[in-house]
Amino acid sequence: MTLLVRGSRKPHDWVIPKGHIELGELPAETAQREVKEETGVVATPEGYLGEFTFTREDGESVHVGWYLMRFKRSVAADEDREIRWCTFPAARALMRFEDMREILEVAEQQAARSK
């Protein structure tokens, strides 16, 4: 299973939780914090999935690193965003961009190996 969140910007597509690294924070720490803030899920990184760079519609260039994470527990989210647990194939079907579908494929393969 994987966790998706509604994007904070229009058109509010389903996306994989992500965010900006804060000063002094390691990328894996950012992943943990952002997942908790956006979804209310406490999770721990278990493997690095890869990275890619994309350009937003407003012209901002964004570099993202992705982690496979293991669910620990649910807490109150800091943001009021819709979340959705779904299978990896269902998540890929909801993704607007091919690079996100590819990351989900890698995540599914890593998750299967770590069982």
C-alpha positions as CSV (number, residue, x, y, z in Angstrom):
1,M,0.0,0.0,0.0
2,T,1.0,3.6,-0.6
3,L,-0.1,6.9,0.7
4,L,-1.1,9.8,-1.5
5,V,-2.2,13.3,-0.6
6,R,-4.1,15.9,-2.6
7,G,-1.7,18.5,-4.1
8,S,-1.7,21.9,-2.3
9,R,-1.8,23.7,-5.7
10,K,-4.5,23.6,-8.4
11,P,-5.6,21.3,-9.9
12,H,-5.0,19.4,-6.6
13,D,-4.0,16.2,-8.2
14,W,-3.1,13.2,-6.1
15,V,0.6,13.3,-5.3
16,I,3.2,11.6,-3.2
17,P,3.9,13.7,-0.1
18,K,7.0,15.9,-0.4
19,G,8.4,19.3,0.6
20,H,11.3,21.6,1.1
21,I,14.4,20.8,3.2
22,E,14.7,23.1,6.2
23,L,18.1,24.5,7.3
24,G,20.2,21.8,9.0
25,E,17.8,19.0,8.0
26,L,18.8,15.8,6.3
27,P,16.7,14.7,3.3
28,A,15.4,11.6,5.1
29,E,14.4,13.9,8.0
30,T,12.5,16.1,5.6
31,A,10.6,13.1,4.2
32,Q,9.5,12.1,7.7
33,R,8.5,15.7,8.7
34,E,6.6,16.4,5.4
35,V,4.7,13.1,5.5
36,K,3.6,13.8,9.1
37,E,2.7,17.5,8.4
38,E,0.8,16.7,5.2
39,T,-0.9,13.4,6.2
40,G,-0.7,12.9,9.9
41,V,1.3,9.7,9.4
42,V,4.4,9.0,11.4
43,A,6.7,6.8,9.2
44,T,10.4,5.9,9.0
45,P,12.5,5.9,5.9
46,E,13.6,2.4,4.8
47,G,15.2,2.9,1.5
48,Y,16.0,5.6,-1.1
49,L,13.9,5.3,-4.3
50,G,15.6,7.9,-6.5
51,E,15.2,11.5,-7.5
52,F,14.2,13.8,-10.3
53,T,13.9,17.4,-11.2
54,F,10.8,19.0,-12.7
55,T,9.6,22.5,-13.5
56,R,6.3,23.7,-12.1
57,E,3.8,25.6,-14.2
58,D,5.0,28.8,-12.5
59,G,8.5,28.2,-13.8
60,E,10.0,27.1,-10.4
61,S,12.5,24.2,-10.8
62,V,12.1,21.6,-8.1
63,H,14.5,18.7,-7.2
64,V,12.9,15.9,-5.3
65,G,14.3,12.8,-3.6
66,W,12.0,9.9,-2.7
67,Y,12.0,7.4,0.1
68,L,10.3,4.2,0.8
69,M,8.8,4.6,4.3
70,R,7.3,2.3,6.8
71,F,4.0,3.3,8.6
72,K,4.3,3.6,12.4
73,R,1.2,5.4,13.5
74,S,-1.3,8.1,12.8
75,V,-1.4,11.5,14.5
76,A,-3.1,14.8,13.9
77,A,-1.9,16.3,10.6
78,D,-0.7,19.9,10.5
79,E,-2.4,20.5,7.1
80,D,-6.0,19.9,6.2
81,R,-5.5,17.8,3.0
82,E,-7.3,14.8,1.7
83,I,-5.2,11.6,2.0
84,R,-5.7,8.2,0.3
85,W,-4.2,4.8,1.0
86,C,-4.2,2.6,-2.2
87,T,-2.4,-0.2,-3.9
88,F,0.7,0.7,-6.0
89,P,-1.1,0.0,-9.3
90,A,-4.1,2.2,-8.2
91,A,-1.7,5.0,-7.2
92,R,0.1,4.8,-10.5
93,A,-3.2,5.1,-12.3
94,L,-3.9,8.3,-10.3
95,M,-0.6,10.0,-11.2
96,R,-0.6,12.8,-13.7
97,F,3.2,12.5,-14.5
98,E,5.2,9.6,-15.8
99,D,8.2,10.2,-13.5
100,M,5.9,9.8,-10.4
101,R,4.5,6.6,-11.9
102,E,8.1,5.3,-12.2
103,I,9.0,6.2,-8.6
104,L,5.9,4.2,-7.5
105,E,7.1,1.3,-9.5
106,V,10.5,1.4,-7.8
107,A,8.7,1.7,-4.4
108,E,6.5,-1.3,-5.1
109,Q,9.6,-3.4,-6.1
110,Q,11.5,-2.3,-2.9
111,A,8.5,-2.9,-0.7
112,A,8.1,-6.5,-2.1
113,R,11.8,-7.2,-1.4
114,S,11.6,-5.9,2.2
115,K,8.6,-8.1,3.3
